[in-house]
Amino acid sequence: MEGNKDAENSERSTGGQDNGKLDTRLEQLNAQLSTLRSQEDAEQRQQAQRQSNSSGFALAWRLGAEFIAGVLVGGVIGYLIDMWLGWSPWGLIIFLLLGFVAGMLNMLRAAGKLPPPGGA
């Protein structure tokens, strides 16, 4: 009987040491996990920032192209009308202004500040 008590006491003391080691290991793993999670969060924020910058540049190029296209098309139409009807320079002036307005409208629509034509 007394041998059994000694065996139980030795198991308890060994179990206590094992629990202490397990607790220490658990704390280490939790620390590593929190470090990895914070690094992953930082990487995700950086990726989101890069993606945001890329989409901003793409939008800027699109807006610039919308405006330039409107002015160029208006200028070409005005020049052709001047050549055909002999209104020089009034066709060019009028259609350059119309192209400017059309380019501005297209820019505002592309930026989402105005609804698309047709109210859709």
N, CA, C and O atoms as CSV, one atom per row, in Angstrom:
chain,resi,resn,atom,element,x,y,z
A,1,MET,N,N,0.808,-1.175,0.000
A,1,MET,CA,C,0.000,0.000,0.000
A,1,MET,C,C,0.862,1.254,0.000
A,1,MET,O,O,0.614,2.226,-0.714
A,2,GLU,N,N,1.872,1.177,0.828
A,2,GLU,CA,C,2.758,2.305,0.912
A,2,GLU,C,C,3.514,2.487,-0.401
A,2,GLU,O,O,3.833,3.618,-0.767
A,3,GLY,N,N,3.806,1.412,-1.111
A,3,GLY,CA,C,4.473,1.476,-2.398
A,3,GLY,C,C,3.597,2.150,-3.434
A,3,GLY,O,O,4.070,2.871,-4.312
A,4,ASN,N,N,2.292,1.891,-3.303
A,4,ASN,CA,C,1.359,2.516,-4.232
A,4,ASN,C,C,1.305,4.024,-4.027
A,4,ASN,O,O,1.213,4.783,-4.992
A,5,LYS,N,N,1.362,4.467,-2.744
A,5,LYS,CA,C,1.345,5.910,-2.459
A,5,LYS,C,C,2.576,6.582,-3.018
A,5,LYS,O,O,2.496,7.682,-3.565
A,6,ASP,N,N,3.722,5.923,-2.884
A,6,ASP,CA,C,4.955,6.500,-3.426
A,6,ASP,C,C,4.880,6.604,-4.952
A,6,ASP,O,O,5.331,7.591,-5.533
A,7,ALA,N,N,4.318,5.597,-5.589
A,7,ALA,CA,C,4.179,5.604,-7.045
A,7,ALA,C,C,3.239,6.722,-7.488
A,7,ALA,O,O,3.497,7.419,-8.469
A,8,GLU,N,N,2.138,6.878,-6.740
A,8,GLU,CA,C,1.194,7.956,-7.078
A,8,GLU,C,C,1.843,9.317,-6.888
A,8,GLU,O,O,1.672,10.206,-7.722
A,9,ASN,N,N,2.588,9.492,-5.797
A,9,ASN,CA,C,3.264,10.770,-5.555
A,9,ASN,C,C,4.292,11.055,-6.638
A,9,ASN,O,O,4.424,12.194,-7.086
A,10,SER,N,N,5.028,10.021,-7.063
A,10,SER,CA,C,6.016,10.247,-8.115
A,10,SER,C,C,5.327,10.571,-9.438
A,10,SER,O,O,5.835,11.388,-10.206
A,11,GLU,N,N,4.184,9.952,-9.720
A,11,GLU,CA,C,3.429,10.265,-10.939
A,11,GLU,C,C,2.905,11.693,-10.897
A,11,GLU,O,O,2.920,12.405,-11.901
A,12,ARG,N,N,2.437,12.103,-9.712
A,12,ARG,CA,C,1.920,13.474,-9.595
A,12,ARG,C,C,3.033,14.492,-9.792
A,12,ARG,O,O,2.850,15.502,-10.472
A,13,SER,N,N,4.176,14.224,-9.200
A,13,SER,CA,C,5.273,15.177,-9.339
A,13,SER,C,C,5.776,15.192,-10.781
A,13,SER,O,O,6.114,16.256,-11.299
A,14,THR,N,N,5.832,14.039,-11.437
A,14,THR,CA,C,6.238,13.978,-12.835
A,14,THR,C,C,5.188,14.644,-13.713
A,14,THR,O,O,5.526,15.372,-14.646
A,15,GLY,N,N,3.917,14.395,-13.415
A,15,GLY,CA,C,2.837,15.027,-14.156
A,15,GLY,C,C,2.878,16.531,-13.988
A,15,GLY,O,O,2.600,17.269,-14.933
A,16,GLY,N,N,3.214,16.988,-12.817
A,16,GLY,CA,C,3.330,18.423,-12.585
A,16,GLY,C,C,4.450,19.023,-13.396
A,16,GLY,O,O,4.317,20.125,-13.930
A,17,GLN,N,N,5.571,18.296,-13.494
A,17,GLN,CA,C,6.682,18.790,-14.303
A,17,GLN,C,C,6.301,18.793,-15.773
A,17,GLN,O,O,6.611,19.731,-16.508
A,18,ASP,N,N,5.613,17.713,-16.198
A,18,ASP,CA,C,5.176,17.654,-17.591
A,18,ASP,C,C,4.187,18.767,-17.904
A,18,ASP,O,O,4.245,19.370,-18.976
A,19,ASN,N,N,3.282,19.038,-16.977
A,19,ASN,CA,C,2.322,20.126,-17.178
A,19,ASN,C,C,3.034,21.468,-17.261
A,19,ASN,O,O,2.664,22.319,-18.070
A,20,GLY,N,N,4.037,21.660,-16.442
A,20,GLY,CA,C,4.808,22.899,-16.487
A,20,GLY,C,C,5.508,23.049,-17.829
A,20,GLY,O,O,5.529,24.139,-18.402
A,21,LYS,N,N,6.085,21.952,-18.334
A,21,LYS,CA,C,6.742,21.997,-19.645
A,21,LYS,C,C,5.726,22.258,-20.749
A,21,LYS,O,O,5.977,23.019,-21.683
A,22,LEU,N,N,4.568,21.606,-20.618
A,22,LEU,CA,C,3.520,21.820,-21.617
A,22,LEU,C,C,3.010,23.255,-21.585
A,22,LEU,O,O,2.764,23.854,-22.631
A,23,ASP,N,N,2.850,23.806,-20.379
A,23,ASP,CA,C,2.410,25.199,-20.272
A,23,ASP,C,C,3.429,26.144,-20.888
A,23,ASP,O,O,3.070,27.097,-21.578
A,24,THR,N,N,4.711,25.868,-20.629
A,24,THR,CA,C,5.768,26.697,-21.204
A,24,THR,C,C,5.746,26.592,-22.734
A,24,THR,O,O,5.846,27.597,-23.437
A,25,ARG,N,N,5.616,25.379,-23.224
A,25,ARG,CA,C,5.571,25.164,-24.672
A,25,ARG,C,C,4.350,25.843,-25.288
A,25,ARG,O,O,4.436,26.431,-26.366
A,26,LEU,N,N,3.210,25.757,-24.595
A,26,LEU,CA,C,1.994,26.406,-25.074
A,26,LEU,C,C,2.174,27.914,-25.149
A,26,LEU,O,O,1.723,28.541,-26.107
A,27,GLU,N,N,2.819,28.498,-24.166
A,27,GLU,CA,C,3.071,29.944,-24.186
A,27,GLU,C,C,3.986,30.316,-25.343
A,27,GLU,O,O,3.774,31.336,-26.000
A,28,GLN,N,N,5.011,29.489,-25.598
A,28,GLN,CA,C,5.913,29.754,-26.718
A,28,GLN,C,C,5.168,29.677,-28.050
A,28,GLN,O,O,5.346,30.522,-28.927
A,29,LEU,N,N,4.341,28.662,-28.183
A,29,LEU,CA,C,3.577,28.517,-29.427
A,29,LEU,C,C,2.597,29.666,-29.617
A,29,LEU,O,O,2.423,30.150,-30.735
A,30,ASN,N,N,1.954,30.110,-28.537
A,30,ASN,CA,C,1.049,31.259,-28.633
A,30,ASN,C,C,1.797,32.516,-29.052
A,30,ASN,O,O,1.294,33.307,-29.850
A,31,ALA,N,N,3.001,32.700,-28.514
A,31,ALA,CA,C,3.805,33.869,-28.885
A,31,ALA,C,C,4.190,33.803,-30.359
A,31,ALA,O,O,4.110,34.807,-31.067
A,32,GLN,N,N,4.607,32.622,-30.827
A,32,GLN,CA,C,4.957,32.472,-32.237
A,32,GLN,C,C,3.749,32.697,-33.135
A,32,GLN,O,O,3.851,33.340,-34.181
A,33,LEU,N,N,2.614,32.166,-32.721
A,33,LEU,CA,C,1.392,32.332,-33.503
A,33,LEU,C,C,0.988,33.802,-33.598
A,33,LEU,O,O,0.598,34.264,-34.670
A,34,SER,N,N,1.075,34.530,-32.509
A,34,SER,CA,C,0.707,35.945,-32.548
A,34,SER,C,C,1.685,36.735,-33.415
A,34,SER,O,O,1.288,37.675,-34.104
A,35,THR,N,N,2.964,36.353,-33.381
A,35,THR,CA,C,3.955,37.018,-34.238
A,35,THR,C,C,3.640,36.761,-35.712
A,35,THR,O,O,3.670,37.681,-36.529
A,36,LEU,N,N,3.341,35.513,-36.044
A,36,LEU,CA,C,3.014,35.178,-37.434
A,36,LEU,C,C,1.743,35.875,-37.897
A,36,LEU,O,O,1.659,36.332,-39.037
A,37,ARG,N,N,0.759,35.955,-37.018
A,37,ARG,CA,C,-0.492,36.638,-37.385
A,37,ARG,C,C,-0.257,38.119,-37.622
A,37,ARG,O,O,-0.807,38.690,-38.564
A,38,SER,N,N,0.556,38.750,-36.779
A,38,SER,CA,C,0.816,40.183,-36.965
A,38,SER,C,C,1.599,40.420,-38.254
A,38,SER,O,O,1.358,41.407,-38.950
A,39,GLN,N,N,2.547,39.511,-38.584
A,39,GLN,CA,C,3.274,39.643,-39.844
A,39,GLN,C,C,2.335,39.464,-41.028
A,39,GLN,O,O,2.438,40.189,-42.017
A,40,GLU,N,N,1.426,38.510,-40.935
A,40,GLU,CA,C,0.464,38.279,-42.012
A,40,GLU,C,C,-0.456,39.478,-42.187
A,40,GLU,O,O,-0.769,39.861,-43.315
A,41,ASP,N,N,-0.891,40.072,-41.083
A,41,ASP,CA,C,-1.746,41.262,-41.160
A,41,ASP,C,C,-1.003,42.410,-41.814
A,41,ASP,O,O,-1.572,43.140,-42.625
A,42,ALA,N,N,0.279,42.577,-41.463
A,42,ALA,CA,C,1.074,43.651,-42.058
A,42,ALA,C,C,1.236,43.432,-43.563
A,42,ALA,O,O,1.149,44.383,-44.340
A,43,GLU,N,N,1.469,42.185,-43.974
A,43,GLU,CA,C,1.599,41.880,-45.404
A,43,GLU,C,C,0.294,42.145,-46.149
A,43,GLU,O,O,0.309,42.649,-47.272
A,44,GLN,N,N,-0.826,41.810,-45.531
A,44,GLN,CA,C,-2.118,42.058,-46.172
A,44,GLN,C,C,-2.375,43.552,-46.314
A,44,GLN,O,O,-2.913,43.988,-47.332
A,45,ARG,N,N,-2.004,44.339,-45.317
A,45,ARG,CA,C,-2.178,45.797,-45.416
A,45,ARG,C,C,-1.294,46.367,-46.521
A,45,ARG,O,O,-1.727,47.244,-47.269
A,46,GLN,N,N,-0.051,45.874,-46.633
A,46,GLN,CA,C,0.839,46.351,-47.686
A,46,GLN,C,C,0.292,45.982,-49.066
A,46,GLN,O,O,0.345,46.790,-49.994
A,47,GLN,N,N,-0.226,44.774,-49.197
A,47,GLN,CA,C,-0.787,44.346,-50.474
A,47,GLN,C,C,-2.001,45.190,-50.843
A,47,GLN,O,O,-2.167,45.571,-52.001
A,48,ALA,N,N,-2.844,45.480,-49.865
A,48,ALA,CA,C,-4.014,46.319,-50.119
A,48,ALA,C,C,-3.588,47.720,-50.533
A,48,ALA,O,O,-4.214,48.327,-51.402
A,49,GLN,N,N,-2.521,48.241,-49.916
A,49,GLN,CA,C,-2.023,49.572,-50.262
A,49,GLN,C,C,-1.481,49.583,-51.691
A,49,GLN,O,O,-1.748,50.515,-52.450
A,50,ARG,N,N,-0.717,48.544,-52.058
A,50,ARG,CA,C,-0.199,48.476,-53.429
A,50,ARG,C,C,-1.332,48.371,-54.434
A,50,ARG,O,O,-1.289,49.006,-55.488
A,51,GLN,N,N,-2.339,47.580,-54.118
A,51,GLN,CA,C,-3.475,47.424,-55.020
A,51,GLN,C,C,-4.238,48.743,-55.142
A,51,GLN,O,O,-4.699,49.098,-56.227
A,52,SER,N,N,-4.368,49.456,-54.046
A,52,SER,CA,C,-5.051,50.752,-54.064
A,52,SER,C,C,-4.284,51.742,-54.936
A,52,SER,O,O,-4.885,52.479,-55.718
A,53,ASN,N,N,-2.960,51.760,-54.803
A,53,ASN,CA,C,-2.153,52.660,-55.632
A,53,ASN,C,C,-2.284,52.308,-57.104
A,53,ASN,O,O,-2.390,53.200,-57.946
A,54,SER,N,N,-2.278,51.019,-57.427
A,54,SER,CA,C,-2.396,50.585,-58.821
A,54,SER,C,C,-3.739,51.004,-59.400
A,54,SER,O,O,-3.802,51.504,-60.523
A,55,SER,N,N,-4.803,50.806,-58.650
A,55,SER,CA,C,-6.115,51.170,-59.174
A,55,SER,C,C,-6.241,52.689,-59.297
A,55,SER,O,O,-6.941,53.176,-60.185
A,56,GLY,N,N,-5.589,53.427,-58.441
A,56,GLY,CA,C,-5.605,54.890,-58.548
A,56,GLY,C,C,-4.907,55.375,-59.807
A,56,GLY,O,O,-5.395,56.280,-60.484
A,57,PHE,N,N,-3.757,54.771,-60.124
A,57,PHE,CA,C,-3.045,55.134,-61.347
A,57,PHE,C,C,-3.857,54.764,-62.571
A,57,PHE,O,O,-3.909,55.530,-63.533
A,58,ALA,N,N,-4.486,53.610,-62.548
A,58,ALA,CA,C,-5.308,53.185,-63.687
A,58,ALA,C,C,-6.468,54.146,-63.904
A,58,ALA,O,O,-6.789,54.496,-65.039
A,59,LEU,N,N,-7.092,54.566,-62.819
A,59,LEU,CA,C,-8.201,55.517,-62.945
A,59,LEU,C,C,-7.713,56.861,-63.486
A,59,LEU,O,O,-8.387,57.483,-64.307
A,60,ALA,N,N,-6.548,57.306,-63.031
A,60,ALA,CA,C,-6.008,58.582,-63.519
A,60,ALA,C,C,-5.735,58.519,-65.026
A,60,ALA,O,O,-6.049,59.460,-65.754
A,61,TRP,N,N,-5.154,57.413,-65.488
A,61,TRP,CA,C,-4.905,57.261,-66.930
A,61,TRP,C,C,-6.202,57.222,-67.707
A,61,TRP,O,O,-6.309,57.805,-68.786
A,62,ARG,N,N,-7.192,56.530,-67.152
A,62,ARG,CA,C,-8.479,56.439,-67.859
A,62,ARG,C,C,-9.133,57.814,-67.954
A,62,ARG,O,O,-9.654,58.182,-69.007
A,63,LEU,N,N,-9.110,58.572,-66.863
A,63,LEU,CA,C,-9.726,59.902,-66.888
A,63,LEU,C,C,-9.020,60.817,-67.878
A,63,LEU,O,O,-9.666,61.567,-68.610
A,64,GLY,N,N,-7.700,60.751,-67.897
A,64,GLY,CA,C,-6.939,61.567,-68.847
A,64,GLY,C,C,-7.251,61.190,-70.283
A,64,GLY,O,O,-7.405,62.056,-71.144
A,65,ALA,N,N,-7.344,59.894,-70.533
A,65,ALA,CA,C,-7.641,59.428,-71.891
A,65,ALA,C,C,-9.046,59.842,-72.313
A,65,ALA,O,O,-9.262,60.214,-73.467
A,66,GLU,N,N,-10.001,59.780,-71.389
A,66,GLU,CA,C,-11.378,60.197,-71.702
A,66,GLU,C,C,-11.402,61.666,-72.120
A,66,GLU,O,O,-12.056,62.025,-73.099
A,67,PHE,N,N,-10.701,62.502,-71.388
A,67,PHE,CA,C,-10.704,63.933,-71.685
A,67,PHE,C,C,-10.004,64.231,-73.010
A,67,PHE,O,O,-10.531,64.963,-73.847
A,68,ILE,N,N,-8.816,63.659,-73.192
A,68,ILE,CA,C,-8.054,63.923,-74.418
A,68,ILE,C,C,-8.802,63.414,-75.650
A,68,ILE,O,O,-8.802,64.064,-76.695
A,69,ALA,N,N,-9.434,62.256,-75.521
A,69,ALA,CA,C,-10.186,61.710,-76.653
A,69,ALA,C,C,-11.337,62.636,-77.038
A,69,ALA,O,O,-11.580,62.865,-78.223
A,70,GLY,N,N,-12.035,63.164,-76.053
A,70,GLY,CA,C,-13.145,64.084,-76.356
A,70,GLY,C,C,-12.672,65.323,-77.087
A,70,GLY,O,O,-13.292,65.744,-78.063
A,71,VAL,N,N,-11.568,65.918,-76.619
A,71,VAL,CA,C,-11.056,67.140,-77.257
A,71,VAL,C,C,-10.540,66.824,-78.668
A,71,VAL,O,O,-10.795,67.580,-79.605
A,72,LEU,N,N,-9.819,65.710,-78.818
A,72,LEU,CA,C,-9.296,65.363,-80.146
A,72,LEU,C,C,-10.406,65.076,-81.152
A,72,LEU,O,O,-10.342,65.527,-82.296
A,73,VAL,N,N,-11.408,64.337,-80.735
A,73,VAL,CA,C,-12.519,64.030,-81.652
A,73,VAL,C,C,-13.247,65.317,-82.033
A,73,VAL,O,O,-13.592,65.517,-83.198
A,74,GLY,N,N,-13.480,66.184,-81.058
A,74,GLY,CA,C,-14.119,67.465,-81.362
A,74,GLY,C,C,-13.283,68.296,-82.326
A,74,GLY,O,O,-13.825,68.911,-83.244
A,75,GLY,N,N,-11.969,68.319,-82.128
A,75,GLY,CA,C,-11.078,69.066,-83.014
A,75,GLY,C,C,-11.070,68.520,-84.425
A,75,GLY,O,O,-11.090,69.282,-85.391
A,76,VAL,N,N,-11.041,67.210,-84.547
A,76,VAL,CA,C,-11.028,66.589,-85.881
A,76,VAL,C,C,-12.341,66.868,-86.604
A,76,VAL,O,O,-12.338,67.214,-87.785
A,77,ILE,N,N,-13.456,66.718,-85.905
A,77,ILE,CA,C,-14.760,66.991,-86.534
A,77,ILE,C,C,-14.842,68.462,-86.952
A,77,ILE,O,O,-15.302,68.769,-88.051
A,78,GLY,N,N,-14.401,69.364,-86.083
A,78,GLY,CA,C,-14.417,70.791,-86.422
A,78,GLY,C,C,-13.545,71.110,-87.616
A,78,GLY,O,O,-13.939,71.898,-88.476
A,79,TYR,N,N,-12.369,70.514,-87.684
A,79,TYR,CA,C,-11.473,70.734,-88.820
A,79,TYR,C,C,-12.098,70.230,-90.120
A,79,TYR,O,O,-12.033,70.896,-91.154
A,80,LEU,N,N,-12.707,69.036,-90.051
A,80,LEU,CA,C,-13.335,68.487,-91.258
A,80,LEU,C,C,-14.516,69.346,-91.714
A,80,LEU,O,O,-14.711,69.532,-92.915
A,81,ILE,N,N,-15.292,69.863,-90.788
A,81,ILE,CA,C,-16.411,70.743,-91.156
A,81,ILE,C,C,-15.889,72.041,-91.761
A,81,ILE,O,O,-16.461,72.564,-92.717
A,82,ASP,N,N,-14.784,72.565,-91.189
A,82,ASP,CA,C,-14.174,73.773,-91.766
A,82,ASP,C,C,-13.738,73.537,-93.207
A,82,ASP,O,O,-13.955,74.377,-94.080
A,83,MET,N,N,-13.126,72.397,-93.439
A,83,MET,CA,C,-12.642,72.095,-94.786
A,83,MET,C,C,-13.813,71.881,-95.751
A,83,MET,O,O,-13.740,72.283,-96.912
A,84,TRP,N,N,-14.882,71.256,-95.276
A,84,TRP,CA,C,-16.012,70.918,-96.139
A,84,TRP,C,C,-16.895,72.133,-96.425
A,84,TRP,O,O,-17.285,72.369,-97.569
A,85,LEU,N,N,-17.211,72.911,-95.368
A,85,LEU,CA,C,-18.125,74.045,-95.539
A,85,LEU,C,C,-17.402,75.383,-95.683
A,85,LEU,O,O,-18.026,76.372,-96.070
A,86,GLY,N,N,-16.121,75.439,-95.387
A,86,GLY,CA,C,-15.369,76.682,-95.523
A,86,GLY,C,C,-15.671,77.692,-94.424
A,86,GLY,O,O,-15.630,78.898,-94.665
A,87,TRP,N,N,-15.972,77.214,-93.220
A,87,TRP,CA,C,-16.297,78.111,-92.114
A,87,TRP,C,C,-15.063,78.553,-91.335
A,87,TRP,O,O,-15.216,79.195,-90.297
A,88,SER,N,N,-13.943,78.266,-91.749
A,88,SER,CA,C,-12.704,78.425,-90.990
A,88,SER,C,C,-12.676,79.748,-90.245
A,88,SER,O,O,-12.960,80.773,-90.865
A,89,PRO,N,N,-12.367,79.796,-89.008
A,89,PRO,CA,C,-12.019,78.782,-88.014
A,89,PRO,C,C,-13.189,78.408,-87.098
A,89,PRO,O,O,-12.986,77.775,-86.062
A,90,TRP,N,N,-14.410,78.799,-87.476
A,90,TRP,CA,C,-15.537,78.645,-86.555
A,90,TRP,C,C,-15.914,77.193,-86.266
A,90,TRP,O,O,-16.277,76.873,-85.134
A,91,GLY,N,N,-15.838,76.335,-87.231
A,91,GLY,CA,C,-16.143,74.927,-87.002
A,91,GLY,C,C,-15.171,74.315,-86.001
A,91,GLY,O,O,-15.567,73.562,-85.111
A,92,LEU,N,N,-13.890,74.650,-86.162
A,92,LEU,CA,C,-12.874,74.136,-85.254
A,92,LEU,C,C,-13.090,74.660,-83.837
A,92,LEU,O,O,-13.001,73.903,-82.870
A,93,ILE,N,N,-13.370,75.936,-83.720
A,93,ILE,CA,C,-13.572,76.536,-82.395
A,93,ILE,C,C,-14.794,75.921,-81.710
A,93,ILE,O,O,-14.727,75.524,-80.547
A,94,ILE,N,N,-15.903,75.848,-82.437
A,94,ILE,CA,C,-17.139,75.323,-81.839
A,94,ILE,C,C,-16.977,73.859,-81.437
A,94,ILE,O,O,-17.373,73.469,-80.338
A,95,PHE,N,N,-16.402,73.052,-82.317
A,95,PHE,CA,C,-16.299,71.625,-82.009
A,95,PHE,C,C,-15.190,71.314,-81.003
A,95,PHE,O,O,-15.258,70.296,-80.315
A,96,LEU,N,N,-14.174,72.171,-80.905
A,96,LEU,CA,C,-13.202,72.010,-79.824
A,96,LEU,C,C,-13.877,72.238,-78.469
A,96,LEU,O,O,-13.638,71.503,-77.510
A,97,LEU,N,N,-14.724,73.269,-78.408
A,97,LEU,CA,C,-15.465,73.523,-77.163
A,97,LEU,C,C,-16.424,72.378,-76.846
A,97,LEU,O,O,-16.531,71.955,-75.695
A,98,LEU,N,N,-17.121,71.877,-77.868
A,98,LEU,CA,C,-18.010,70.733,-77.647
A,98,LEU,C,C,-17.218,69.489,-77.224
A,98,LEU,O,O,-17.675,68.722,-76.376
A,99,GLY,N,N,-16.051,69.292,-77.805
A,99,GLY,CA,C,-15.197,68.172,-77.421
A,99,GLY,C,C,-14.711,68.309,-75.982
A,99,GLY,O,O,-14.611,67.320,-75.256
A,100,PHE,N,N,-14.411,69.542,-75.575
A,100,PHE,CA,C,-14.003,69.803,-74.195
A,100,PHE,C,C,-15.126,69.422,-73.230
A,100,PHE,O,O,-14.894,68.753,-72.223
A,101,VAL,N,N,-16.341,69.857,-73.551
A,101,VAL,CA,C,-17.497,69.537,-72.699
A,101,VAL,C,C,-17.750,68.034,-72.677
A,101,VAL,O,O,-18.010,67.463,-71.618
A,102,ALA,N,N,-17.675,67.394,-73.838
A,102,ALA,CA,C,-17.890,65.941,-73.889
A,102,ALA,C,C,-16.810,65.210,-73.099
A,102,ALA,O,O,-17.105,64.238,-72.404
A,103,GLY,N,N,-15.566,65.667,-73.198
A,103,GLY,CA,C,-14.485,65.048,-72.426
A,103,GLY,C,C,-14.696,65.193,-70.931
A,103,GLY,O,O,-14.445,64.258,-70.170
A,104,MET,N,N,-15.156,66.362,-70.510
A,104,MET,CA,C,-15.432,66.574,-69.075
A,104,MET,C,C,-16.567,65.672,-68.603
A,104,MET,O,O,-16.480,65.076,-67.530
A,105,LEU,N,N,-17.625,65.571,-69.392
A,105,LEU,CA,C,-18.738,64.688,-69.025
A,105,LEU,C,C,-18.287,63.228,-68.930
A,105,LEU,O,O,-18.657,62.513,-67.999
A,106,ASN,N,N,-17.487,62.799,-69.901
A,106,ASN,CA,C,-16.983,61.425,-69.868
A,106,ASN,C,C,-16.101,61.188,-68.647
A,106,ASN,O,O,-16.164,60.121,-68.035
A,107,MET,N,N,-15.283,62.169,-68.290
A,107,MET,CA,C,-14.446,62.040,-67.095
A,107,MET,C,C,-15.303,61.910,-65.838
A,107,MET,O,O,-15.035,61.069,-64.980
A,108,LEU,N,N,-16.320,62.736,-65.736
A,108,LEU,CA,C,-17.180,62.682,-64.557
A,108,LEU,C,C,-17.942,61.365,-64.480
A,108,LEU,O,O,-18.140,60.826,-63.391
A,109,ARG,N,N,-18.362,60.853,-65.606
A,109,ARG,CA,C,-19.046,59.550,-65.619
A,109,ARG,C,C,-18.096,58.428,-65.245
A,109,ARG,O,O,-18.468,57.521,-64.501
A,110,ALA,N,N,-16.882,58.480,-65.752
A,110,ALA,CA,C,-15.897,57.438,-65.445
A,110,ALA,C,C,-15.504,57.475,-63.968
A,110,ALA,O,O,-15.224,56.434,-63.372
A,111,ALA,N,N,-15.483,58.660,-63.385
A,111,ALA,CA,C,-15.148,58.788,-61.967
A,111,ALA,C,C,-16.323,58.448,-61.066
A,111,ALA,O,O,-16.162,58.341,-59.851
A,112,GLY,N,N,-17.500,58.278,-61.647
A,112,GLY,CA,C,-18.682,57.923,-60.858
A,112,GLY,C,C,-19.393,59.122,-60.258
A,112,GLY,O,O,-20.231,58.961,-59.371
A,113,LYS,N,N,-19.077,60.310,-60.722
A,113,LYS,CA,C,-19.731,61.514,-60.189
A,113,LYS,C,C,-21.041,61.843,-60.882
A,113,LYS,O,O,-21.862,62.588,-60.349
A,114,LEU,N,N,-21.237,61.285,-62.077
A,114,LEU,CA,C,-22.487,61.462,-62.829
A,114,LEU,C,C,-23.018,60.087,-63.232
A,114,LEU,O,O,-22.235,59.167,-63.469
A,115,PRO,N,N,-24.328,59.941,-63.312
A,115,PRO,CA,C,-24.870,58.653,-63.770
A,115,PRO,C,C,-24.582,58.479,-65.260
A,115,PRO,O,O,-24.398,59.465,-65.974
A,116,PRO,N,N,-24.542,57.236,-65.731
A,116,PRO,CA,C,-24.314,57.009,-67.163
A,116,PRO,C,C,-25.484,57.530,-67.974
A,116,PRO,O,O,-26.576,57.711,-67.436
A,117,PRO,N,N,-25.274,57.777,-69.262
A,117,PRO,CA,C,-26.371,58.290,-70.090
A,117,PRO,C,C,-27.534,57.286,-70.141
A,117,PRO,O,O,-27.323,56.073,-70.143
A,118,GLY,N,N,-28.712,57.797,-70.179
A,118,GLY,CA,C,-29.901,56.945,-70.208
A,118,GLY,C,C,-30.471,56.678,-68.821
A,118,GLY,O,O,-31.489,56.000,-68.686
A,119,GLY,N,N,-29.814,57.213,-67.785
A,119,GLY,CA,C,-30.337,57.078,-66.423
A,119,GLY,C,C,-30.208,55.693,-65.834
A,119,GLY,O,O,-30.819,55.422,-64.801
A,120,ALA,N,N,-29.438,54.798,-66.442
A,120,ALA,CA,C,-29.307,53.432,-65.923
A,120,ALA,C,C,-28.312,53.358,-64.815
A,120,ALA,O,O,-28.080,52.282,-64.264
